C-alpha cells in the first residue's frame, strides 16, 4: 500500500487500512496503489478519480465496512456503479465500486427479480428472457440497475436494500417508508445521502 505523497495526510494509518481489508472480501486500495486506476476508471476515462481509499465491494457487508470507515475518519463517501459516472466527491474520500456485486436472482413464480447494485440492465434482460420474462428497462440497457434512470419506473420496484449512514443494512419498501423509497428510486447513482443502495427488487413481465 502506498500513499500519494509524504505531505498528504489521509487521516488514517496503514494499520487502519489493514483492519478494513481484513473484514472485506473485495479489494481495498489506497491512493498510490498501482491497481487503483483499473479499479476506478468509470465510463468516462478522461476523468481522473483520486479517492483516498477505494473498496471493491463484493457483498453488502463490504459496503457496510466502507461506510463505517468513511464515518469513523470523517471522509467523503461516494459510489461508482457500472455505466454511471462517480461524483467529484470521490476525490480524497472513500469510493465504493460495485462492479463485483452483479448477482441477479429471479423468482419465476412471483415474477420478480432481485439484482445487486453492480448488475447491468442488459444482464437482467438476458436472464429474465430465459424464463420468458422481461423487466421494464431504461432506453440504454448498458447501465447499472442503480441510478436516476430508474426513477421513471419506480412503480415497479418492490423493495430496496440499502446501507444507511450508520452502517446498518435495511430494506425500504413503499409501505415501510414511502418518502425514503421515492427518494431512493429517484436518486442519482452516486448519491449517498440516504445510504448506499446494494440491491433492488422489481417486477418482471411476460
C-alpha positions in Angstrom: 0.0 0.0 0.0 1.3 3.4 -1.0 0.3 6.9 -0.2 0.1 9.6 -2.8 2.8 11.8 -1.2 4.5 12.2 2.1 2.8 15.6 2.6 -0.7 14.2 2.1 -2.3 13.1 5.3 -5.4 10.9 4.6 -6.3 10.8 8.3 -5.9 7.1 8.6 -2.9 4.8 9.0 -1.8 1.7 7.1 -2.9 -0.3 10.1 -6.4 1.1 9.7 -6.4 0.0 6.1 -5.2 -3.4 7.0 -8.1 -3.7 9.6 -10.6 -2.7 6.9 -9.1 -5.2 4.4 -9.4 -8.0 7.0 -13.2 -7.7 7.0 -13.6 -7.0 3.3 -13.9 -9.9 0.8 -13.3 -7.5 -2.1 -10.3 -5.3 -2.8 -9.1 -2.4 -0.6 -6.8 0.1 -2.3 -5.3 3.4 -1.2 -4.1 6.4 -3.2 -0.8 5.4 -4.9 -1.6 1.8 -5.3 -0.9 0.8 -9.0 -4.1 -1.2 -9.2 -6.3 1.9 -8.3 -6.6 3.2 -11.8 -8.1 -0.1 -13.0 -10.5 -0.2 -10.1 -12.0 3.2 -10.6 -11.8 4.1 -14.3 -15.5 4.9 -14.7 -17.4 5.2 -18.0 -15.6 8.4 -18.9 -11.9 7.6 -19.0 -11.0 11.3 -19.4 -12.0 12.0 -15.8 -9.4 11.1 -13.2 -10.7 9.8 -9.9 -8.3 10.1 -6.9 -10.0 8.6 -3.8 -8.1 8.3 -0.6 -9.3 4.7 -0.5 -11.3 2.5 -2.8 -13.3 -0.5 -1.8 -14.2 -3.0 -4.5 -17.3 -4.4 -2.8 -18.4 -8.0 -3.4 -21.4 -8.0 -1.0 -23.4 -5.7 1.4 -21.0 -6.5 4.3 -18.1 -4.9 2.3 -20.3 -1.8 1.7 -21.1 -1.7 5.4 -17.4 -1.8 6.3 -16.6 1.0 3.8 -19.4 3.2 5.1 -18.3 2.8 8.7 -14.7 3.5 7.7 -15.8 6.7 6.0 -17.8 7.8 9.1 -15.0 6.9 11.5 -12.4 9.0 9.7 -14.9 11.7 8.5 -14.0 11.1 4.9 -16.4 11.9 2.0 -18.2 8.9 0.6 -19.1 8.1 -3.0 -20.2 5.2 -5.0 -19.4 4.1 -8.6 -21.9 1.8 -10.3 -21.5 0.3 -13.8 -22.4 2.7 -16.6 -22.6 5.8 -14.4 -20.1 8.5 -13.5 -18.8 8.8 -10.0 -19.3 12.2 -8.4 -16.4 14.5 -7.8 -16.8 13.9 -4.0 -14.9 10.6 -4.6 -11.7 12.5 -4.7 -9.8 12.3 -1.4 -12.6 10.3 0.2 -13.8 6.7 0.2 -15.0 5.4 -3.1 -17.1 2.2 -3.2 -17.1 0.3 -6.6 -19.9 -2.2 -7.1 -18.9 -4.0 -10.3 -18.3 -7.3 -8.4 -21.8 -7.1 -6.9 -23.5 -8.3 -10.1 -25.7 -11.1 -8.9 -29.2 -11.5 -10.2 -31.9 -13.7 -8.6 -35.1 -14.5 -10.4 -38.4 -15.7 -8.9 -40.4 -17.3 -11.7 -43.5 -17.9 -9.5 -43.5 -14.3 -8.1 -42.3 -12.8 -11.4 -39.8 -10.6 -9.6 -36.0 -10.1 -9.8 -33.5 -9.1 -7.2 -30.4 -7.5 -8.7 -27.3 -6.4 -6.8 -26.1 -2.8 -7.3 -23.4 -3.9 -9.8 -25.7 -5.7 -12.2 -26.4 -4.3 -15.7 -29.9 -4.0 -17.1 -28.7 -5.9 -20.1 -27.9 -8.9 -17.9 -31.3 -8.7 -16.2 -32.9 -8.8 -19.6 -30.9 -11.8 -20.8 -31.5 -13.8 -17.6 -35.2 -13.0 -17.5 -35.7 -13.9 -21.2 -34.6 -17.4 -20.4 -37.7 -17.7 -18.3 -39.9 -15.9 -20.7 -40.0 -12.8 -18.6 -38.7 -9.2 -19.0 -38.2 -6.1 -16.9 -39.0 -2.6 -17.9 -35.6 -1.0 -18.7 -34.3 2.5 -19.5 -33.5 3.4 -23.1 -29.9 2.3 -22.7 -29.7 -1.1 -21.0 -25.9 -1.0 -20.7 -26.2 1.0 -17.5 -26.4 -0.4 -14.0 -29.7 -1.0 -12.3 -29.0 1.7 -9.7 -29.3 5.3 -10.8 -31.7 8.1 -11.7 -32.6 6.3 -14.9 -34.9 4.0 -12.8 -36.9 6.9 -11.3 -39.4 6.8 -14.1 -40.1 3.2 -13.4 -40.3 3.4 -9.6 -43.9 2.0 -9.6 -42.4 -1.4 -10.5 -39.9 -1.6 -7.7 -40.9 -3.8 -4.8 -38.1 -3.1 -2.3 -34.6 -1.5 -2.0 -31.8 -2.8 0.1 -29.6 0.0 1.4 -26.7 0.5 3.8 -27.6 3.5 5.9 -25.1 6.1 7.1 -24.9 4.2 10.4 -23.6 1.2 8.5 -26.8 -0.8 9.2 -28.3 -2.8 6.3 -32.0 -2.0 5.9 -34.8 -2.8 3.5 -37.1 0.0 2.3 -40.5 -0.6 0.7 -43.3 1.7 -0.3 -45.2 0.6 2.8 -42.3 0.9 5.3 -41.1 4.3 4.4 -42.8 5.9 1.4 -40.8 9.1 1.2 -37.4 7.4 1.5 -38.4 4.8 -1.0 -39.4 7.5 -3.5 -36.2 9.5 -3.0 -34.0 6.3 -3.3 -35.7 5.5 -6.6 -35.1 9.0 -8.0 -31.6 9.4 -6.6 -28.5 9.6 -8.8 -26.2 6.6 -8.9 -23.6 8.3 -6.8 -25.9 9.9 -4.3 -25.3 8.5 -0.8 -27.4 11.0 1.1 -29.9 8.3 2.1 -27.4 5.5 2.1 -25.7 3.2 -0.4 -28.1 1.0 -2.4 -26.9 -2.6 -2.6 -29.9 -4.3 -4.3 -33.3 -3.7 -5.8 -36.3 -6.0 -6.2 -38.6 -5.2 -9.1 -41.4 -6.7 -11.1 -40.9 -8.8 -14.3 -43.5 -9.1 -17.1 -44.4 -11.8 -19.6 
